[in-house]
Amino acid sequence: MKYLNALQPVSLVALRIVLAIIFMSHGYPKLVHSSANMQTFFIEHGLPGYFVYVAGIVETFGGGLLLLGLFTRVAALLLAMEMCVAIWKVHSAHGYFAVREYEFPLALAATCVVLATVGAGVLSLDQVLFGGGRGRPRASRSAKH
């Protein structure tokens, strides 16, 4: 199954695109169509009302960064943390054994953790702008010894 390794760059792009679509489609309405009802929803779940805008910004712009593959690790980490807060404050009302209540944000959080740890891959702006750290020999301490 080593031949599947060649598909890793494409699979990371696909993962980033899918996550970007999901997060942007959930975040954009929070920014543009936010209402008192949505703020009340956040307040009822123990969060400040203005968090609707924080969530909208994180989801919309974080999703956009994932789409571009720019600052992917940071964006994915912030999105994963947001999903963990959503699970904790909103989706776990029936307890943590009621997985059906929070399986979608849990899957989003897990995939964001994967991107935060693995990175955007070679087909990304992160790679173009900052280069990849893998496979490059460093002129580090080992060269001095």
Secondary structure, DSSP 8 states (H G I E B T S, - for coil): -GGGGGGHHHHHHHHHHHHHHHHHHHHHHHHHS--HHHHHHHHHTTS-TTHHHHHHHHHHHHHHHHHHTSSHHHHHHHHHHHHHHHIIIIITTT-TT-GGGTHHHHHHHHHHHHHHHH-S-SSSHHHHHH---TT----SHHHH-
